[in-house]
Amino acid sequence: MRHLIGCCLILLLLGCNEKSEFNSNDISEIYIADFVSDAPEQCEPEDVDLSNNDVKRFFQLAREVEHKVLHDHYNYAPCAIEGTLKLQQQSCTWQVRAGATGNIKCGKQYRYFACDNCAELFSPVTDLQK
């Protein structure tokens, strides 16, 4: 009986640490706080010039991936915009990099994203498109 109770407690604790399924409709109150760059001469604000609506669109189009997938299969862009948002009413921070990758951090939990269909969000606007 003790073993059964112990196993149930372990399963309950493990279940509490699992991520809930990501739904971009649960995102609200997006705020862009800053532009950051590890290489300002190579990666400038124009390379990741997104609006609040564009940030939400990024997370709608992107797919959630493991950190290893980002590391192994996507180029690291040295600049990003970052800010805050609410995900399921929880205050979180986020970052979207110029290479169409990003993350959301809620508490100690990170979610990583890659967007293979976000070219229009990161394409520079020409004078003819304005």
N, C-alpha and C positions, 0 to 999 in steps of 0.2 A: 504494500500500500504506500509506503514511504517513497519507493522508487517511482510509482505512478504520479504521486503529487510532485515530486522533484522534476520529473520529465515535463509535466504540464506547466510548471513554473518556468522552466527553461524555454519551452516553446512560446509561452506568453511574452517573456522578455525579448526573445529574438524577434517576434512579430512586431514589437514596439519600435525596433530599430530599422525596419524596412521602410523604403521610400513609398509614398503613395504614388499612384500613377499620375504622370504629369498631364495637365490639361491647360492649354494656353488661355482658355476662357476664364480660368481662375486668377489671371493676372489683372491687377488694377493699380491705379495711382503710380504710374511710371514717372520717374523724375530723373532727368539727365543731370548729373552733378559735375562731371569733369571729363576732359580728354587727357589721356596719358600716353606717353611714347618712350620706349627704350632707345629709339633711334630717330630723333626729331628731324634729322637731315634726310631720312629715307621715308618716313611715315608721318604724314601731317594730318591736321584735323579734317581736311577735305577728303581723306581716304576713308573716313568713317563718319561722314556727315549725315547722321540719322536724326530724325525727329522722334518724339515720343511715340507717335503712331507707327513709324518705321521700326522702332525697337519691338513693339508688340507684334508687328508683322513678322519680324525676324523669328521670334519665339513661336509664332504660329506655323511658319514654314519649316523651321529647323526640326531635326529629330534629336531626341535625347540619346547620347552615346556614353560609353565608359571613357574615363580619362585616357586610358591606354589607346583607345581608337583615335582620339585627337592627336596624341603624341606620335603614333605610328603612321597615320594616314593623311594628316592635314598639315599644311604649312603654318608655322607660327608667325603671325603678323605682329610686328613690334609696337603697334599702337592700337588703342581701344578707346571707347567711351564707356563710362560707368555711372552707376547711379543707384537709386533705390526703387523698389516696387513692393506691392503686396501680392503674395501668392496664398490663396485660400485665407485671406485676412491676416496672414503672418508677415511682418516686416522683414524684407530681405534686401540684399545687395545684388547687383548684376553687373556683368561686363560683356560687351560685344566687341570683338576684335575685327580689324579691317579684313582679315582673311575669312570672314563669314563663319567664325566660331564664337562661342560665348559660354557663359556660365551664370547660374543663379545660386547664391549662397543664402540659406535660411538657417540661422543658428550655426551649427557645426556641419550641416549637411550641404554638400555641393551637388549640383546637377550640371552636366556638361552637354553642350549642344553643337551640332555641325549643320550647316545649311548648304546643300548642294544646289538649291533652286533660288538663291537670293541675289543673283547677279544684278537685278534691277535696283536693289537697295544700295549696292555699293558702286554702281556705275557713275562716273562723273557726269554731271549735267553740263551740256554744252549750251552756248548762247542760242542755238536754234531750238533747243528743247524748252527754253524758259517761256 
